[in-house]
Amino acid sequence: MRCTPVEHSLSRRQFLGAGLAGLATPAFAEQLKKDRRQVLFVWLDGGMSQLESWDPKPNTPFGGPFRSIQTAVPGIRVSELMPNSAKIMNRLAIVRSVCTQDDSHSAGVDRIQRGDPKNRGVVYPFFGSAVAKLVGAGASGLPPYIWVKPMNGGFIFKDAGFLGPKYGALALGDGKPPENLLRPKTLTLEDDEERNELRKLADSRYMADRRKEFTEANSYAFEMAAQLQKRVELFDTSKLPQKDLDRYGTHDLGRHLLLARRLLEEGVTFVKVTSYGWDTHGDHFNGANNLHPKFDRPFAAIVEDLHERGMLDNVLVIACAEFGRTPRINGHLGRDHWPQAWSVAMAGRGIKPGVAAGKTNDKGTEVASEPVDIGGLFHTWWRALGIDPDTTHYKNASQPLPIAHEDMKPVKEVLA
């Protein structure tokens, strides 16, 4: 496999210099911080309406009852349901010309998160697993791909595709640590360490005659659990300032984005936060009046917090779904699935702030500029992370595989 950019993050001279120094100097530590690459991926499952968020069309047949408002960037307007995002538009970039293919959840969710490369006869990884592979875990010692979601958690190995289960997602159900994470009080640290040594010995013997992908993943899960045991304070919100809790909100997405901020602060490479309930086929406008503010408030808060902490230069922020919603309103006062013309918002590393790229027509029914498929967005995201998708490849056995669709190109207007 070709070497990846993460392998070049430190030069040989820097590495030897750090080793000779014995301890990292403040300047070296600062360089490490600058070289860090992370992603916050906010997944709005079911399909957020672009018309009630990033691309409003008020006073049109399909515009709905909500007005548009001016943002911090003259000439860029968003829905009145997004007042906090409007205030930080000078940190955001929007692509309003997204045009994808699948109008079903079952196909769209996978296609968008895998980037829809050409069919190579293999299952491609989700973006989180791909970033975990190509960027790596960094120095945090924590899992490189953590998924914060409502309901159940666990280790989701299917996200990794052909990369192997080691690169799957550690899902934190309801933002809580994995079950049985803490060592029972009846088990001493010494006994636990002895048990782990015995497990490693058994693992090595078991691995001798079996495929390493699954045995490696099993060992990896134990290693990651050991690291999480040392960071259980991440899940304790009782000591957080009340103003943080108020700014993010006590609903699921607010709580989970606040946890995401803490995970990013600890150095986790890729944090995905999922919000459910966006599939508004009926009573859409009351639904939007409830859903969009719950996104707007914590999304703006985390972007501002990352900026104030000096992290926005390192963290690529993406707010995405499997598609948008139909301009036409159905008989149940709802909007249906609409992959033909929708929007994706971004901020942070490698992204030019204060930009709205692409456009739809005056009714929002189709893209009026050059359409952008998910392959183009993957090209954009990889380049924002400092990885060239034209020269960087995966390797599946002896088969080199592109990390983004070869026939597509990035949205240059949003790249810094």
Phi and psi in degrees as a GROMACS rama.xvg file:
@    title "Ramachandran Plot"
@    xaxis  label "Phi"
@    yaxis  label "Psi"
@TYPE xy
-62.3479  149.503  ARG-2
-66.6396  154.997  CYS-3
-112.589  162.384  THR-4
-56.2388  -29.3384  PRO-5
-63.0931  -28.0407  VAL-6
-74.1056  -13.4752  GLU-7
-106.861  10.3373  HIS-8
-65.6173  -25.8545  SER-9
-126.099  134.824  LEU-10
-77.0627  163.684  SER-11
-60.2828  -39.5063  ARG-12
-63.7836  -42.4401  ARG-13
-61.7619  -42.4617  GLN-14
-64.3299  -47.3393  PHE-15
-65.3317  -37.7638  LEU-16
-61.7705  -41.7256  GLY-17
-65.2138  -39.505  ALA-18
-66.1604  -40.8891  GLY-19
-67.4388  -32.2139  LEU-20
-71.5297  -18.9703  ALA-21
82.2633  -49.7305  GLY-22
-125.908  144.489  LEU-23
-64.8604  133.876  ALA-24
-76.0982  162.056  THR-25
-56.4803  -38.0292  PRO-26
-65.539  -39.7831  ALA-27
-66.5042  -41.4684  PHE-28
-61.8518  -38.6972  ALA-29
-66.4924  -36.9627  GLU-30
-64.9615  -40.9605  GLN-31
-59.1385  -41.7391  LEU-32
-63.3391  -40.7543  LYS-33
-67.3653  -32.416  LYS-34
-79.7482  -9.11762  ASP-35
-65.1652  138.797  ARG-36
-128.785  124.461  ARG-37
-137.726  163.442  GLN-38
-136.032  134.65  VAL-39
-110.852  117.165  LEU-40
-116.231  106.09  PHE-41
-95.2092  112.785  VAL-42
-105.06  116.166  TRP-43
-99.5408  83.529  LEU-44
-66.441  128.324  ASP-45
112.079  -27.4145  GLY-46
109.469  100.776  GLY-47
-73.0035  142.743  MET-48
-78.7309  121.466  SER-49
-66.8223  -26.702  GLN-50
-74.6923  -22.829  LEU-51
-105.45  17.006  GLU-52
-140.141  -92.656  SER-53
-90.1513  -14.2117  TRP-54
-140.211  63.2272  ASP-55
-70.5139  149.499  PRO-56
-130.954  65.4111  LYS-57
-65.3804  154.49  PRO-58
60.8458  31.9972  ASN-59
-123.813  165.922  THR-60
-56.9418  -27.8196  PRO-61
-113.353  7.51985  PHE-62
-72.5623  -24.2129  GLY-63
81.9137  -176.385  GLY-64
-86.601  -7.02891  PRO-65
-92.8275  146.447  PHE-66
-84.8573  169.716  ARG-67
-101.996  155.262  SER-68
-129.942  154.068  ILE-69
-71.9973  145.237  GLN-70
-104.182  -174.372  THR-71
-69.2381  -10.7744  ALA-72
-110.146  115.537  VAL-73
-53.5513  133.226  PRO-74
93.113  -14.0515  GLY-75
-105.504  120.925  ILE-76
-118.348  147.734  ARG-77
-131.02  176.072  VAL-78
-66.9827  149.589  SER-79
-64.2343  -13.0831  GLU-80
-75.8368  -4.34005  LEU-81
-122.711  52.873  MET-82
-66.7623  -34.3291  PRO-83
-72.4276  -40.0316  ASN-84
-65.6616  -34.2664  SER-85
-59.4224  -37.5739  ALA-86
-69.8386  -24.6079  LYS-87
-110.244  20.4934  ILE-88
-58.1753  -24.8702  MET-89
-69.1535  -6.15282  ASN-90
-109.075  -6.20763  ARG-91
-107.858  160.855  LEU-92
-132.135  137.43  ALA-93
-118.517  136.896  ILE-94
-108.052  111.748  VAL-95
-95.836  1.65354  ARG-96
-113.557  31.1098  SER-97
-72.9188  128.125  VAL-98
-137.701  103.576  CYS-99
-112.379  -169.792  THR-100
-112.542  -41.9964  GLN-101
-85.9768  128.546  ASP-102
-106.803  17.0015  ASP-103
-115.777  148.27  SER-104
-62.3257  -44.107  HIS-105
-59.9614  -37.8675  SER-106
-87.3988  -39.6455  ALA-107
-66.5944  -42.2558  GLY-108
-58.7334  -48.7555  VAL-109
-68.1962  -42.5416  ASP-110
-63.6356  -43.9122  ARG-111
-66.5225  -43.5856  ILE-112
-78.959  -18.0455  GLN-113
-93.8944  -12.7497  ARG-114
86.1709  -1.23633  GLY-115
49.3441  58.3333  ASP-116
-71.9464  172.382  PRO-117
-61.0251  151.531  LYS-118
-67.0424  113.96  ASN-119
-112.054  8.94331  ARG-120
77.833  14.9665  GLY-121
-132.437  160.891  VAL-122
-91.6463  114.958  VAL-123
-72.743  154.696  TYR-124
-75.8499  154.128  PRO-125
-63.5884  161.07  PHE-126
-58.5043  -38.9243  PHE-127
-61.305  -43.4379  GLY-128
-67.6085  -38.7615  SER-129
-62.639  -43.6382  ALA-130
-66.1469  -39.6725  VAL-131
-58.2705  -37.963  ALA-132
-73.2085  -50.0994  LYS-133
-83.4882  -28.888  LEU-134
-96.9864  -38.3553  VAL-135
92.8145  177.786  GLY-136
-83.6239  -14.2926  ALA-137
70.1747  -160.471  GLY-138
-94.5092  2.51693  ALA-139
-71.0537  -27.5376  SER-140
79.1928  -7.41077  GLY-141
-87.6376  161.906  LEU-142
-55.1557  138.54  PRO-143
-73.6942  -18.9649  PRO-144
-131.842  105.363  TYR-145
-116.99  133.276  ILE-146
-115.186  116.469  TRP-147
-99.3834  122.148  VAL-148
-148.996  157.004  LYS-149
-67.494  164.632  PRO-150
66.3585  -140.336  MET-151
-75.832  153.504  ASN-152
-115.525  -157.584  GLY-153
128.109  -177.268  GLY-154
-95.0565  116.766  PHE-155
-101.386  90.4189  ILE-156
-78.1752  -20.8381  PHE-157
-64.3043  -25.3742  LYS-158
-57.8545  -27.008  ASP-159
-77.8504  -16.319  ALA-160
55.0303  -136.459  GLY-161
-72.6588  -9.95909  PHE-162
-65.8287  -21.0189  LEU-163
100.51  151.7  GLY-164
-61.9811  -18.8123  PRO-165
-56.136  -28.9439  LYS-166
-97.8035  18.0844  TYR-167
-71.7006  -178.427  GLY-168
-99.2092  136.412  ALA-169
-88.4563  108.779  LEU-170
-92.3894  126.196  ALA-171
-99.0488  97.1254  LEU-172
-63.8984  124.299  GLY-173
57.156  25.453  ASP-174
71.9281  14.8995  GLY-175
-98.9927  154.824  LYS-176
-64.1271  158.592  PRO-177
-55.9424  149.257  PRO-178
-60.715  145.176  GLU-179
59.539  29.0343  ASN-180
-68.4413  -43.8601  LEU-181
-76.395  145.853  LEU-182
-68.8696  132.221  ARG-183
-57.4943  144.303  PRO-184
-62.0589  -23.4301  LYS-185
-78.4062  -7.52698  THR-186
-109.144  120.691  LEU-187
-75.6793  160.675  THR-188
-59.8844  -41.2095  LEU-189
-63.1754  -43.7073  GLU-190
-65.2112  -37.9267  ASP-191
-64.1793  -41.6048  ASP-192
-64.6787  -38.6189  GLU-193
-65.7237  -39.1591  GLU-194
-62.233  -40.8084  ARG-195
-67.8818  -36.0902  ASN-196
-64.1232  -39.62  GLU-197
-66.2296  -40.5174  LEU-198
-61.6896  -42.9161  ARG-199
-62.0558  -38.764  LYS-200
-64.4694  -44.8566  LEU-201
-64.5181  -39.3507  ALA-202
-61.424  -43.3957  ASP-203
-63.5887  -38.1801  SER-204
-70.0966  -39.5809  ARG-205
-65.6723  -35.4029  TYR-206
-71.8953  -20.6769  MET-207
-55.9646  -39.036  ALA-208
-116.389  21.2648  ASP-209
-132.348  163.388  ARG-210
-63.089  133.774  ARG-211
-73.8188  -21.6212  LYS-212
-56.4225  -46.1828  GLU-213
-81.9109  -34.7857  PHE-214
-69.7343  -37.2889  THR-215
-61.814  -41.9775  GLU-216
-63.835  -37.5691  ALA-217
-63.5687  -47.1176  ASN-218
-63.8913  -39.6657  SER-219
-61.0244  -39.7353  TYR-220
-61.085  -40.0438  ALA-221
-66.2561  -40.5824  PHE-222
-64.1811  -42.4939  GLU-223
-67.4383  -35.9049  MET-224
-62.2736  -39.584  ALA-225
-63.5003  -38.4595  ALA-226
-68.8496  -39.5831  GLN-227
-66.7315  -32.5879  LEU-228
-58.6378  -32.0475  GLN-229
-80.1986  -10.2154  LYS-230
-123.567  30.5948  ARG-231
-62.2347  -19.5503  VAL-232
-66.2964  -17.5372  GLU-233
-58.9108  -29.3352  LEU-234
-94.5043  -0.252241  PHE-235
-95.0453  105.942  ASP-236
-91.3053  -1.11965  THR-237
-66.6153  -23.4421  SER-238
-98.8312  3.43009  LYS-239
-74.9164  146.924  LEU-240
-59.1544  140.243  PRO-241
-60.2937  -32.0056  GLN-242
-64.1679  -32.3384  LYS-243
-67.4894  -44.7541  ASP-244
-61.2372  -38.9439  LEU-245
-69.7802  -41.3952  ASP-246
-65.9679  -38.4  ARG-247
-84.9609  -29.7584  TYR-248
95.6212  154.602  GLY-249
-93.9279  -0.298635  THR-250
-75.0631  170.639  HIS-251
-54.3472  -51.4628  ASP-252
-64.6522  -38.1137  LEU-253
-63.0709  -48.5088  GLY-254
-62.6799  -40.1334  ARG-255
-74.2014  -33.9809  HIS-256
-70.8029  -32.2352  LEU-257
-66.084  -40.4833  LEU-258
-63.9157  -39.6613  LEU-259
-59.111  -40.9192  ALA-260
-59.4323  -42.3904  ARG-261
-66.7171  -37.9915  ARG-262
-66.4007  -40.025  LEU-263
-65.8078  -39.744  LEU-264
-60.8886  -32.7013  GLU-265
-80.2473  -7.04511  GLU-266
101.218  11.3238  GLY-267
-62.1685  134.823  VAL-268
-70.5927  -49.6005  THR-269
-131.333  120.883  PHE-270
-119.847  118.893  VAL-271
-104.833  132.892  LYS-272
-120.945  122.475  VAL-273
-106.238  135.595  THR-274
-119.333  128.198  SER-275
-99.7288  167.217  TYR-276
100.308  12.9284  GLY-277
-91.7808  5.72863  TRP-278
-89.4381  75.7941  ASP-279
-91.9718  74.7699  THR-280
-76.3372  -19.4768  HIS-281
-133.906  149.724  GLY-282
48.327  47.1313  ASP-283
-60.8141  -40.6991  HIS-284
-72.778  -36.8746  PHE-285
-66.4699  -37.3936  ASN-286
-63.0817  -45.3156  GLY-287
-63.3063  -38.3815  ALA-288
-62.4556  -23.2699  ASN-289
-93.9459  -43.6961  ASN-290
-75.9509  -47.4394  LEU-291
-63.8417  -42.1436  HIS-292
-62.5237  -31.9249  PRO-293
-68.4285  -26.2278  LYS-294
-82.2537  -46.8845  PHE-295
-56.2418  -45.4976  ASP-296
-64.9653  -55.8292  ARG-297
-73.3418  -28.3502  PRO-298
-63.5041  -47.9163  PHE-299
-62.7651  -37.9109  ALA-300
-63.7894  -43.8847  ALA-301
-72.359  -34.9519  ILE-302
-63.0245  -43.82  VAL-303
-65.0503  -41.4863  GLU-304
-64.1759  -42.1105  ASP-305
-63.038  -38.2486  LEU-306
-64.5669  -47.9615  HIS-307
-64.5911  -28.3091  GLU-308
-87.7315  2.96698  ARG-309
72.6379  20.7929  GLY-310
-100.774  -13.684  MET-311
-67.0479  -24.3291  LEU-312
-70.122  -17.8149  ASP-313
-107.157  -22.6055  ASN-314
-104.615  119.831  VAL-315
-84.3707  120.801  LEU-316
-105.034  130.58  VAL-317
-132.793  131.99  ILE-318
-118.157  119.142  ALA-319
-148.592  167.401  CYS-320
-149.027  -174.483  ALA-321
-82.7888  -17.5425  GLU-322
-175.552  -179.54  PHE-323
-100.57  -157.519  GLY-324
-119.299  152.614  ARG-325
-63.6657  140.31  THR-326
-61.7633  -43.2261  PRO-327
-69.5148  136.009  ARG-328
-92.7735  128.489  ILE-329
-81.341  -177.986  ASN-330
-69.8887  -9.4539  GLY-331
-103.794  19.4633  HIS-332
57.0377  36.7631  LEU-333
-120.568  170.009  GLY-334
-114.524  135.374  ARG-335
-94.6972  -167.699  ASP-336
-74.7938  138.127  HIS-337
-146.025  90.5501  TRP-338
-83.0259  -7.8011  PRO-339
-72.5884  -26.3119  GLN-340
-161.289  101.048  ALA-341
-148.974  -175.884  TRP-342
-127.812  150.257  SER-343
-130.287  137.092  VAL-344
-108.319  146.033  ALA-345
-142.157  164.686  MET-346
-162.525  167.834  ALA-347
91.353  -142.771  GLY-348
-54.3708  125.767  ARG-349
73.8082  2.66294  GLY-350
-106.367  134.712  ILE-351
-78.3428  121.079  LYS-352
-79.9152  156.475  PRO-353
74.1032  33.7867  GLY-354
-124.93  139.996  VAL-355
-121.665  105.706  ALA-356
-95.9686  141.292  ALA-357
74.1759  167.796  GLY-358
-156.749  158.706  LYS-359
-106.851  169.581  THR-360
-72.2419  179.127  ASN-361
-66.1576  -19.8561  ASP-362
-101.34  -4.93449  LYS-363
76.4451  17.5661  GLY-364
-85.8774  -21.7077  THR-365
-156.99  164.402  GLU-366
-74.0302  132.47  VAL-367
-104.965  0.913618  ALA-368
-122.716  -164.356  SER-369
-68.3722  122.564  GLU-370
-66.8511  150.132  PRO-371
-120.713  113.88  VAL-372
-86.813  172.644  ASP-373
-63.2139  -29.5003  ILE-374
-60.2601  -38.5463  GLY-375
-66.1767  -36.5492  GLY-376
-67.6366  -38.6195  LEU-377
-61.7645  -42.5179  PHE-378
-57.6339  -41.7831  HIS-379
-64.1208  -47.5326  THR-380
-65.6691  -42.7301  TRP-381
-62.7126  -43.0933  TRP-382
-66.6433  -35.8113  ARG-383
-61.6371  -31.016  ALA-384
-84.904  1.75529  LEU-385
82.0547  21.1384  GLY-386
-115.971  126.368  ILE-387
-86.9313  109.959  ASP-388
-70.759  -12.0597  PRO-389
-80.6039  -22.0381  ASP-390
-120.186  -11.2815  THR-391
-99.0055  132.85  THR-392
-133.165  152.596  HIS-393
-79.4667  169.844  TYR-394
-134.44  116.472  LYS-395
-105.348  102.553  ASN-396
58.2306  -118.47  ALA-397
-100.972  7.88954  SER-398
-96.0775  114.716  GLN-399
-74.9607  135.958  PRO-400
-129.272  134.951  LEU-401
-68.1939  151.064  PRO-402
-89.9392  -7.89203  ILE-403
-151.731  157.257  ALA-404
-55.1186  123.107  HIS-405
-64.7956  -26.585  GLU-406
-88.7781  2.17432  ASP-407
-112.739  170.464  MET-408
-141.082  162.251  LYS-409
-74.4335  163.548  PRO-410
-86.3024  94.5092  VAL-411
-65.5745  -26.8962  LYS-412
-62.6873  -23.2329  GLU-413
-103.335  0.205947  VAL-414
-90.6685  134.305  LEU-415
